[in-house]
Amino acid sequence: MANWLLYGAYGYTGQLLVEEAVRRGHRPLLAGRDAAKTAVIAQRHNLDHVVLDLRDSDKLHAIVAGVDLVLHAAGPFIHTSEPMVQACLSGQTHYLDITGEIPVFESIFSYDSHAREQAIALIPGVGFDIVPTDCLGSYVAAQLPQAASLEIAFLALSRASAGTAKSMLEMLGGLSKGSLVRRNGRLVSIPLGQEHKEVTFSNGRTYQVTSIPWGDVATAPFSSGVQNVTAYMSIPLPPGTAAVSPLLTRLMKIAPLRRASSKLIDWVVRGPDEHLQQTARSYIWACARDAAGNRREAWLETVETYRFTAVAGIRAVEKTLEQQPSGALTPSLAFGADFVLDIEGTRRFDTLPASPTAA
Ligand SMILES: NC(=O)c1ccc[n+]([C@@H]2O[C@H](COP(=O)([O-])OP(=O)(O)OC[C@H]3O[C@@H](n4cnc5c(N)ncnc54)[C@H](OP(=O)(O)O)[C@@H]3O)[C@@H](O)[C@H]2O)c1
């Protein structure tokens, strides 16, 4: 059995990843910065563990050099990915993470040639953000060789964990207006709620979706070469959100306010419970267009987002160890656009199903 490390093992999503890894017969080395919390999860699964603070560079480099792969699950990744990426580059260790943060994707993609020289893969975003949207976007773009634009939308019938909410807060504080779209190859910030449309998902229902700064805005140009990308999510925003969005973003740039919001999130936000994880569904739509007005669209439906992240994260570990890709890669570049179909409970449609499953 391969020798790999799971960092952030006691977080909400880290624990789901540990459970899925064990279910698949893996014995990862578990790591996290808190000694007691790391020990509890390791003992629960009878796994080895190591206490590791990312600021302890010597220890981090020594431990990472001793494993074949790291799956990094401790975020917000804007604060945690860089030291781990550096340790992986110097230790010739594959790096995978579950980020959804655009600056993190951009930073990791800047290490592409370094990763190739070291013959390792750097694959950020092996969770719900961005595996299903990246795979479906690549699938439709590949059917339209001159695709000039890509729209991706999703409906997640679940709720966020504290870590996800804090990562969104960090993203908001880093933006100038509230959302990001890609236009002619450049990231452009727009107020949250400014770009919206209606999308019918494979559950047969039509939803209002709003532009959000989802990872594909950073990654789709690498996956499919498309330079105009908008990602949407079904979120009910009150009227006037576009007008107040720049103010909200400015407030989140104020560090004490951001820290206070982050503490509040820890107190009040709980990820989906076991029942929701097992029963909720997620729906994705992607549409590529070319300059001549041709379009290709497809739909995907899959399991609840955190369940998806646990399963996809561990499948990505397995595929990386089997296939040994190298360079900074999106999931679809690393494993192909059909990778998402490996996740149990996932179906893809080229036309809207005549008898949709109810949401
Ligand atoms: N791609 C996806 O679809 C997807 C899905 C789920 C989650 N995520 C992302 O994954 C991250 C974790 O989410 P979660 O639900 O597990 O959140 P969580 O329950 O809040 O867990 C966060 C984990 O990260 C650790 N951590 C935070 N900052 C750290 C640092 N500077 N050094 C070391 N460890 C640090 C925390 O340790 P302490 O308790 O010691 O602070 C904790 O173990 C978030 O960024 C979230 O957005 C992405």
The ligand as an SDF file (V2000), in Angstrom:
LIG
                    3D

 48 52  0  0  0  0  0  0  0  0999 V2000
  -12.9740   21.6050   -3.0350 N   0  0  0  0  0  0  0  0  0  0  0  0
  -14.0850   21.4460   -2.3290 C   0  0  0  0  0  0  0  0  0  0  0  0
  -15.1400   21.2130   -2.8860 O   0  0  0  0  0  0  0  0  0  0  0  0
  -14.0090   21.5290   -0.8570 C   0  0  0  0  0  0  0  0  0  0  0  0
  -14.8670   20.7510   -0.0940 C   0  0  0  0  0  0  0  0  0  0  0  0
  -14.7550   20.8320    1.2830 C   0  0  0  0  0  0  0  0  0  0  0  0
  -13.8370   21.6950    1.8680 C   0  0  0  0  0  0  0  0  0  0  0  0
  -13.0450   22.4490    1.0590 N   0  0  0  0  0  0  0  0  0  0  0  0
  -12.0540   23.3610    1.6340 C   0  0  0  0  0  0  0  0  0  0  0  0
  -11.2420   22.6150    2.5170 O   0  0  0  0  0  0  0  0  0  0  0  0
  -10.8580   23.4180    3.6230 C   0  0  0  0  0  0  0  0  0  0  0  0
  -11.2180   22.6920    4.9100 C   0  0  0  0  0  0  0  0  0  0  0  0
  -12.6270   22.5920    4.9860 O   0  0  0  0  0  0  0  0  0  0  0  0
  -13.3050   21.8730    6.2310 P   0  0  0  0  0  0  0  0  0  0  0  0
  -14.7180   21.7180    5.8680 O   0  0  0  0  0  0  0  0  0  0  0  0
  -12.5570   20.6630    6.6270 O   0  0  0  0  0  0  0  0  0  0  0  0
  -13.1020   22.9960    7.3460 O   0  0  0  0  0  0  0  0  0  0  0  0
  -12.8090   22.8900    8.9170 P   0  0  0  0  0  0  0  0  0  0  0  0
  -13.6370   21.8230    9.5420 O   0  0  0  0  0  0  0  0  0  0  0  0
  -12.8880   24.2780    9.4380 O   0  0  0  0  0  0  0  0  0  0  0  0
  -11.2940   22.3740    8.9940 O   0  0  0  0  0  0  0  0  0  0  0  0
  -10.2270   23.1770    8.6390 C   0  0  0  0  0  0  0  0  0  0  0  0
   -8.9490   22.3990    8.9330 C   0  0  0  0  0  0  0  0  0  0  0  0
   -7.8320   23.1640    8.4700 O   0  0  0  0  0  0  0  0  0  0  0  0
   -6.9060   23.3170    9.5540 C   0  0  0  0  0  0  0  0  0  0  0  0
   -6.1750   24.5700    9.3790 N   0  0  0  0  0  0  0  0  0  0  0  0
   -6.6790   25.7940    9.1240 C   0  0  0  0  0  0  0  0  0  0  0  0
   -5.6660   26.6840    9.0590 N   0  0  0  0  0  0  0  0  0  0  0  0
   -4.5260   25.9970    9.2560 C   0  0  0  0  0  0  0  0  0  0  0  0
   -3.1490   26.3550    9.2990 C   0  0  0  0  0  0  0  0  0  0  0  0
   -2.7550   27.6230    9.1140 N   0  0  0  0  0  0  0  0  0  0  0  0
   -2.2360   25.3950    9.5320 N   0  0  0  0  0  0  0  0  0  0  0  0
   -2.6140   24.1230    9.7150 C   0  0  0  0  0  0  0  0  0  0  0  0
   -3.8910   23.7070    9.6960 N   0  0  0  0  0  0  0  0  0  0  0  0
   -4.8290   24.6430    9.4630 C   0  0  0  0  0  0  0  0  0  0  0  0
   -7.7720   23.3070   10.7810 C   0  0  0  0  0  0  0  0  0  0  0  0
   -7.0030   23.0380   11.9060 O   0  0  0  0  0  0  0  0  0  0  0  0
   -7.2980   23.7940   13.3370 P   0  0  0  0  0  0  0  0  0  0  0  0
   -8.5910   23.1950   13.8560 O   0  0  0  0  0  0  0  0  0  0  0  0
   -6.0970   23.4660   14.1470 O   0  0  0  0  0  0  0  0  0  0  0  0
   -7.4610   25.2640   13.0160 O   0  0  0  0  0  0  0  0  0  0  0  0
   -8.7250   22.1660   10.4180 C   0  0  0  0  0  0  0  0  0  0  0  0
   -8.1240   20.9110   10.5930 O   0  0  0  0  0  0  0  0  0  0  0  0
  -11.5480   24.7560    3.4360 C   0  0  0  0  0  0  0  0  0  0  0  0
  -10.6390   25.6440    2.8290 O   0  0  0  0  0  0  0  0  0  0  0  0
  -12.6950   24.4470    2.4810 C   0  0  0  0  0  0  0  0  0  0  0  0
  -13.0540   25.5580    1.6930 O   0  0  0  0  0  0  0  0  0  0  0  0
  -13.1120   22.3740   -0.2670 C   0  0  0  0  0  0  0  0  0  0  0  0
  1  2  1  0
  2  3  2  0
  2  4  1  0
  4  5  1  0
  4 48  2  0
  5  6  2  0
  6  7  1  0
  7  8  2  0
  8  9  1  0
  8 48  1  0
  9 10  1  0
  9 46  1  0
 10 11  1  0
 11 12  1  0
 11 44  1  0
 12 13  1  0
 13 14  1  0
 14 15  2  0
 14 16  1  0
 14 17  1  0
 17 18  1  0
 18 19  2  0
 18 20  1  0
 18 21  1  0
 21 22  1  0
 22 23  1  0
 23 24  1  0
 23 42  1  0
 24 25  1  0
 25 26  1  0
 25 36  1  0
 26 27  1  0
 26 35  1  0
 27 28  2  0
 28 29  1  0
 29 30  1  0
 29 35  2  0
 30 31  1  0
 30 32  2  0
 32 33  1  0
 33 34  2  0
 34 35  1  0
 36 37  1  0
 36 42  1  0
 37 38  1  0
 38 39  2  0
 38 40  1  0
 38 41  1  0
 42 43  1  0
 44 45  1  0
 44 46  1  0
 46 47  1  0
M  CHG  2   8   1  16  -1
M  END
$$$$
